[in-house]
Amino acid sequence: MSENSGNKNGIGIAALILGIAGLFGGFVQFAGVASILAIIFGVIGLKRVKNGEANNRGMALAGMWLGIAGVAISFIFAVVIGIFMAANI
């Protein structure tokens, strides 16, 4: 049996993948959902690392921060589009 057989690293990996998808897709609605899920999964992944259930702290942390950046980009994009739409009235 391998030494990592008891680790539950899937949540941290999912956080990283969703964080990347949310960051690079910041201009579509899916990105906001992916970024929020990345933050949630990142926090859960960090809790699992703290409890000794997982060993991928870096992935969970990176996914969480990429999710935060994705939410910020989505918000800024929405504000800019709103300003341009209001200016064209």
Stockholm file with secondary structure:
# STOCKHOLM 1.0

chainA/1-89         MSENSGNKNGIGIAALILGIAGLFGGFVQFAGVASILAIIFGVIGLKRVKNGEANNRGMALAGMWLGIAGVAISFIFAVVIGIFMAANI
#=GR chainA/1-89 SS CCTTTTCCCHHHHHHHHHHHHHHHTTTSHHHHHHHHHHHHHHHHHHHHHHTTSCCCHHHHHHHHHHHHHHHHHHHHHHHHHHHHHHHTC
#=GC SS_cons        CCTTTTCCCHHHHHHHHHHHHHHHTTTSHHHHHHHHHHHHHHHHHHHHHHTTSCCCHHHHHHHHHHHHHHHHHHHHHHHHHHHHHHHTC
//
